[in-house]
Amino acid sequence: MRPISTLMLVAAAAGTFALAGCGREEPKKDFPSDRPVAVNNLPDFVKDASADGKYALAAVGSAEKGPGGFSMQQTTARERGRTELGRIIGTKVQAIFKDWTREGGEITSQDDRRMAMTIQENIAKNITNQAVNGAKQKDLYQDPGTGTLFAWMVVDPTLAETLRKQVAAQAREEMEKRAHFAAKIEADKAFADLDKLIDKEMGGAPAK
């Protein structure tokens, strides 16, 4: 058992540290992180990156204010926008081929479905890389309450149209490499259906 005098010294020291801690002020933040973003005051592009369908391939990335300054915050917001754009494109291509294999008549066996999935993955990777690399920052917005920065990343409509056509072209090319798979479907009808699904998901003419 320690002597009483030692315990008293320890307690006194602890009290001194506690008082020192109470007297130290935390650095003030220009933008409190616990303050919510005012959703109603956000610009339209944050609420709808497609601008009501004007841009088939577009996304928004955001980044909080940090020690790296505005330049780092902007870079982070842009990269997150590109990442989100890649996710959106992957989802679109997946939806196209999911519907196509479901409606494709003879595309019913497990082997054929796996083949269609391979085609889907190859196309998604190719299109996503081109879209992400081609995406440009169209606008920025910094929330005045939180300092959160929003970057609007958009694929130019001309490039988006080129990529849309490439989905169909690459699908044909991939199928030509797999004669056994292609022989099991009615090619003309299957590609007509595929074209409609591509237009629907990637912003071409409305499907009939």
TORFI-45322 format. One record per atom (N, C-alpha, C): z, x, y. Coordinates in steps of 0.1 Angstrom, whole numbers, plus 5000, padded with zeros to 4 digits. Example, Ala and Ser with C-alpha at 12.3 -4.5 7.8 and 13.67 -1.06 7.14 Angstrom:
2
507851324943507851234955507851324967507151284978507151374989507951295000
END
This chain:
208
500050094988500050005000500050095012499150065022499050145035500250115044500650215052501750195061501250095072502250025077501949915086501249965099501550085103500950145115499450165113499050205101497650225098496850095099497449985093496849855093496649805108497649835116497549785130496449865137496349995134495250065141493850015137493649985124492449925119492149795126493149705127492949575134492549595148493249685155492949715169491549765171491149855162489749905163488749795161488949705151488049595149487949505161489149475167489149395179488349455190488449585192487649655202486149645200485749665188484249645185483849505187484649405184484349265186484149235200485049285209484949265223483749325229483449445224482249515229480949435225480949375213479849295209479649175218480849115221480748985229480249015243480449145248480049175262478649215263477949245251476549285251475649165252474649165261473749055263472449085255471948985248470648995241469548995252468549085250467449085259466748945260466448905272465848775274464448775270463948665264462548655260461848565271460648615274459848535283459448395277459248395264458848275257459748255246460748165247461648145236460948095223461148165212460448125200460947995194462147945198462547825193462047695200461247725211460747615218459447575212459247445208458047395201456847395210455647415204454447405211454247255215453747235227453547105232452147055227452146985216450946945210450046865219450646775226449846685235449046765246449546885249448946965260447947065255447747075242446847175236445447135240444547235242443147205244442447145232441347075234440647005224440247095212439847225215439447315204440547345195441747345199442947375190443047255180442947135186443047005178441846985168440747025173439447005164438547125167438647225158437747345159436247315158435947205152434447165151433947105163434747075173434347015186433546885183434246795174433646665171432346685163432246785155431046805146430046895152430246945165429247035171429047165164430147215159430147345151430547325137429647345128429847325114430847425108430847545113431747655108432547705120433747665121434647705131436147695127436947775133438447765129439247825141440547795141441447845151442547935144442848045150443948135146444948145157446248155153447248165163448148285161448848335171449748445170450848435181452048465177453148455187453148585195453748575207453948685216454848785209454448915209455149025203455249145211455849255205456049375212454749455214453749415206452449495207451649455220452049355227451349315239450249215237449549185248448549085247447349125238446949245239445849295231446049275216447249315211447649305197447749155193448249075202448348935199447048865198446048905207444748855206444048895193444149025189443549075177444148995165445448975165446048895154445548755153445448685164444948555165443548545160442748635164441348645159441248655144441948755139441948775125442448655117443448595122443948475115442848365116442148355127441048255128439948285118439648415116438548445106439048415092440348445089440848415076440848265073441148185083441048045082439647995080438748055087437348025086436848055071437248165066436948195052437448095042438648045045439247945036438447815037438047775049437347655051435947665043435247775045433947785038434147785023435147855018435347855004435647704999436347635006436647495003435347405003434547435013433247355014432347385002432147514999431347554988431847494975433147504973433847444961433547294960433647224971433447084971431947054967431047134973429647104970429347114955429847224948429547244934430447154925431547114930432347024922431646894921431146844932430446714932429146724925428446844926427146864920427346864904428246934899428446934885428946804879429646724888430046594883428946494882427946514892426846414893425646474886425646594881424446654876423946614862424346504857423846454844424046544833423246644830423346724818424346844820424846854832425846964834427246914829427346904816428546834811429446924802428747024795429547104786430447204793431447254786432347354793431547484797430647524788429847644791429047624804428447504805427647484817428447474829429647414828430547404840431047544844431347624834431747764837430647834844429347814840428247874846428047834860428247704863428147644876429247704885430447724879431547784887431247924891430648004882430248144885429248144896428248054896427348044907428048014920428947914919429747874931430547994937431148074928431948184933431148294939429948324933429048424939428548374953428148254954427648204967428748194977429948154973431048144983431348274989431448374980431748514985430748564995429448544991428348595000428348525013428448395013428348315025429548335034430748345028431948365035431948505043431548605036431448735042430548735055429348675053428448665065429048585076429648475073430148385083431348445090432248505083433448575089432948685098432048765093431548885101430748835114430148715113429348665124430148575133431348545130432148455139432548535152432448455163432748515176433848425182434648495191435648425198435048345209435148215209434548125219435548095231436848085227437848055238439248095234440148105243441548145241442348045249443648025243444547945251445947995247446748015258448148055255449147945260449947905250450847795253451947845264452047775275452947825285454447825282454747745272456147735268456647835258455747865248456147955237455448085238454348095245453548215245452648235234452548135225451648135213450248135218449448225212448048245216447148185206446148105210445248045201443848095203443148145193441848195194440848105186439848065193438847975187437648065182437548065169436448145163435348055158434148085162433047995160431848075154431148015144429848075139428748005147427948085154426848025161426047925153425647805159424947705151423647765144422947855151421747915144422147985132423148065132423648145120424148045110424847945114425447845105424347775097423247745104422047675098421447775088421347905091420748005082421648015069422948015071423848015060423747895051423647785057423447655050422247665041421147715046419947725038420147825027420847935030421148035020421947985008422747885010423547824999422547764989421547684993420547624984419647734978419247834986418347934981419048014971420248054973420948134964421248064951421547934952421747844940420547844931419347834937418147834929417947974923418248084930418048214925419048244914420248194915421248214905420848144892420348024894419947944882418747994875417848054883416648114876417048234867418148294870418648404862419248354849419548224849420148164837419248044832418148084826417147994821417747884812418647924803419247824794419947714802420747754812421447664820420447574828419447634834418547554842417747454834417447494822416647404813417447274810418747274811419447154807419547054818419047074830419046974840417646944845417546834852416246794858416246874871415546984871415647074883415347004896414246934897413946874910415046784915415446694906416546594910417846674913418146774905419446844907419446914920418346974924418347044936418246954948417646834947417646734957419046694960419846674949421246634950422046744957421746864952422446984958422246994973420946974977420646984991421446884999421546764994422246655001423746695003424346744992425746784993425946905002425046995003425147105012425047055026424146965029424046905042425246835046425846765037427046685040428246775043428446885036429646975037429447075048428247115051428047235060427247195073427247065076426747025089425247015091424446995080423046965082422846815084421646775081421346635083422146555074422546435079423346345070422746315057423546315046423046285033422546135033421446115026420945975025421445905013
END
